[in-house]
Amino acid sequence: MYSLKNVLRATILLALPLLNSCEQALDTVICEDGTPTGPVVQPPAHDSLTALSRRLGAPQQFFTYVPNRQNTITGLKGTIITIPANAFVKASGTPVTEPVLLEVREVFSRAEMVLTGTPTVSNGRLLESAGEIFLQPAQDSSLRLSPQATLQFQTQNPPNLSSPDSMRLFVGNGGGGCFNWEPVFDPGSSLRPNGSGFQVNVSSALYNAGIGWFNCDRFYNNPDPLTVVVDVPGTSIDPKNNTMVFVVFRSLNGSLRACTFTAPNTFSTGGIPTGATVAVVVIRTLNGKLFYGRQDGAVAAGLRFSPTMREVTAAELKADLNSI
């Protein structure tokens, strides 16, 4: 049986020849001429962490790529994406000649990192981000970039970036549990400062090997790392399905997710700079309700966090995260 979401996407695809570009706000797909195509069916409000991330994380934006010319699209956060003509091929290698619906997501703030589930960590080392970008075909994940194609992203530095120096390109790796960023060593891809942001070139080899997430990051110098331990009040705590814990940094544009869980209620993460001022946040979904806790402090040896939990609305949760 087709879900309402699949029916909606099919309706969008039928309209592709009529659209130059489309983007999805929280509740509506908006086309270039400003005409709404109708309400978007969202996942159930708070039945899982995955549904919560898709609903409250970085908005899904949809754009139509036309294969016979170079396409330039601009995201809600100002990211300019340039895609050459005839960029996509099918799994068989056959060139794609029909319009392609693309999904774009932009993550520039710490709140977006938390709610999208894309914290700034690379194999246990803390990163600071100048922007995380997602780009993938929406209707056919088997499509690939052709060998000669190169994507170009032009990003804008977020206002809370502590330093733009030493930035390099990373790709997302969501397999095996918590999200992780891997540094890029592909000679066909590059990152360089350009005005108030960065120009990123992504080769077909790099794009085709990943999951669509790219990040302008720098390793944060951390000579004396500590482990932060968080005791979450409550029962029925399940880190895979209903509870997530983040350490959000106040002095740099980064966050870490506490991925180590010790039953019944303790989370921890290493790689935290000694003395760092942080907000430890806990987000829980339980029985269709949303719960949130936050505790601010400076990281010190032996200090444990245990935020007080309260039921909140989605708007209250987002507002508090954006205040960090």
N, C-alpha and C positions, 0 to 999 in steps of 0.2 A: 504494500500500500504506500502511495506517495504521501509525504508529509506536506503540510501547508507551506512550509519553507521551500520545499522542492518545487511545488507548483508555482510559487512566486518567482523563483529563479528561472523556471522554464518560461514564464510569461515575459520576464526581462529579456531573455535570450531571443525570443521571437521578435522583440522590438529593437534588437541591435541595429539593423540597417537604418533605423530612423534616428539614432542617437549619435552624437559626437563624443560625449563623455557623460558619465553619471557618477554620483557619489552618494553614499548612504549616511544620513545622519542617524541619530539614535532610533527614530521611529519611522523614517520615510526615506525612500530612494529619491534623490533629487537629480534631475537631468539638467543639462547645460542651459536650457531655456527656462529653468525654474519650475517646471511643471512636476508636481508630485505624482508618482505612479501608484501610490496607495500605501497603506500601513504595512510595515514589515513585521512578520511574526517573530517575536523574540522567544528565547528559551524560557522555560518556567523560571519564575522569579529567583528563587534561591534553593533549588533542589540539589545543586552540586557546585563544587568549586569551578568546574569547567563552564557550567552555565553562567555562573557569576562573572567569570573572566570575560566571556563573550559579551555579556550584557553591559558591564561597567568599565571594561578595559578600553584601550584605544579604539575609537570608532572604526568600523569597517567602511571603507569608501570604495565605490565601484566605478570604474572607468572603462570606456570602450576603446580598444586598440584597433585601428584600421591598418591592415597589413601593407597596402600599396604605397604608403608614404611614411616619413618620419613622424612620430607622435611625441608631443610634449604635453605632459599633464602636471597639474599643481595640486598638492595635497592641502588639507585644511590647515596644517601647521607651516605651510610655505615651502615644503620640499618640492623641488622641480625635478621631474623624472623624464628623461629623454630616451626614447626607444627607437632604434632605426627601423627602416622599412624591411619587411619580410623577415622579422626577427624570430618568429616561432615556427617550429616544426612539430609534426606528430611523432609518436613513439617509433613509427616505421621510418622516420626521416623525411617523409613527404612534407613539403612546405604547406603552411596554413594560409589559405587565401580568404577565409571568411573572417568577419570581425571577432575579436576575442574579448571577453569580459574579464577585467583584471581587478583583483582585490588589493587595496593598499591600506596599510596601517602605519601610523606615526607615533612613536613613543619618545617624548622629550622631557617629561617631568618625572619626579620620583613617585608621585601618586600614580601616574600611568604605568610605571614599571611594576608597582605592586599589584594593581588591579588587572594588568595584562599578563602577569606572571613571567616577566622577563627581567629579572634582577641583573645587576652588573657584576658578574663573577666569571672568572676564567680559571677552571681547574683549581678552585680554592683561593685564587688571588683576586683582591678587590680591584674593580675598574671604576673609572669615571667616564660617563657617556656624554657625547655631544650630539646624540640622536640615534635612535633605533628605527629602522625602516623595514617594513614587510611588503613584498610584492610577489604575487603568484596568480596564475590564471584561476578564475573562480569556478568555471564550469567543467574544466577538464585538467586534472592535476597531472596527467601524463604528458602534457605539452612541454617541450623543451626549447631552449634557445638554440638557434642554428649556430654552427661552428664559427661563422664570421661575425656574429652579433655581439655587441658590447652595450650593456646598460649604463646609463649615467645618472647619478643622483647629485643634486645640489642642495645641501642642507643649510639651515640657519641655526647658529649656536643658541642654545637655551639660555635664558637670563641668569640662571643659578649655576652656570658652569664655572668652577673655580679656576680652571686653567685650560686653554686650548692647546697647550704644548704637548709634544710627544704622542699625538694621536695616531692611531693606526686602524686598519680595517679588521673587523671580526665578523664571523658568521655564527648564527645560532645553531645550537644542537640540543633539541628537546628530548632526545631519547634517554631512556634509563631513569626517568624520574625528574629531578629538578632541572630547570633550564640552565644551560651553560653556553658561554661564548668561547669560540676557538679562534686564535689569531690566524690571519690569512698569510700564506706564503706563496700564493699563486702569482707568477711573474706577469700574467696578463691582466691583473687587477691592481688598482692603486687608490690611494687617498692622499689628497694634498689640500692645504689651506687655500681658500678662494673667497676673498672679501670677508664677510662676517660669518662664514661657515666653511664647509668642506665640499670639494668635488670628489665624488667617488666613482670609479670606473669598475664595473663588474664584468668579467669575462664569461663566456658561455660555459667554460669548464667549471668555474667556481659556482655559477648559478645552478647548473644542472646537478651538482653534487650536494646541494644543500636543501634546506626546508623553507627558503624564502626570506629569512631574517638576516639583516645586515646592520652593523653597528660601528659608529665612529667612537673609539674608546682609547683610553690611556691606562696603563697600569699605575695604580696609586702606590707611591712609596710608603712602605709599611715595615719599618725596621723592628718593631716590637709588637707583633700581633698577639691578640688575646682571643679566647673563646667566650662568647656570650651565651649564657644559659637562661632559658625562659620557662617558667612554670606556668602553665595555662590552667586557670580555674575551670572546673566543670567536669562532666563525665562524658562517656561515649566519644572520646576524642580520637579521631581518625585522620591522620595526616594526608591520606590519599583522597579522602572524599569530603571531609567537612571542616577541617581546621588548617589554616596556614599562618605562619609567623614570619615577619620580616623585620630586619634591622635597617632603618632608614636614616641616612646621614644628613645632618643639618648643614654642614659646611662644604659639601661637594655634591655633585649630581650623580648620586649612586645609591644603591640599596643591595642588601644581601638577604636571601631567604634562608631561614633556619631549617635545614633539610634533615638533620640528624634527629631522630625521634627515639626517646626512651619511654616505654610505657610506664605508668598510664598517662602522663601529661607533660613530659619535659621535652623541650626542643633546644637545639644548640647549633651554633655555627662558629667556625673559626675565622681567622683572617681579619679581625677587627682591630684597628689601630688603638693603642692605649691612649686613654684620655679623649677619644673621639666623642663629640656630643651627638647623641642619636635619639631617635624615637623608635621604641620597640612596639610594633603593632601586631595584634592578633585579630584575624577575621574568621568567623565561624558561621556555618549554615547548619541549622538544626530544626527539624520539623517545619520546614517552610519559612523559618524566621532567620533574620540576619543579626549576628552579634558582633560587637567590636570592642576592642580594648586598646589603649595606648598608654605607654609610660615613657617619659623623657628622662634622660640622664647622661652622665659622662661615664664611659666604659673604664672600669678599674678591675684589677685582679680580685677574684672572689665575689664580685657583685652579681647577684641574680635578679632577674626581672620577673614581675608577675602582674601584668596589667589587669585592672579591674574591668570586667566584661559587662556590657549593657546591650540591650536590644536597640537597634537603630534602623532608620530608613536608608535606602541607597543614597539619597541626597545628602543625608547627614554624614554617612561614611565618606563620600567623595569630598565633601567640604572640609572635613577634618584632615584628611590626607593631604589635601591641597594647601593646608595651613602650615605644614611642616617645613 
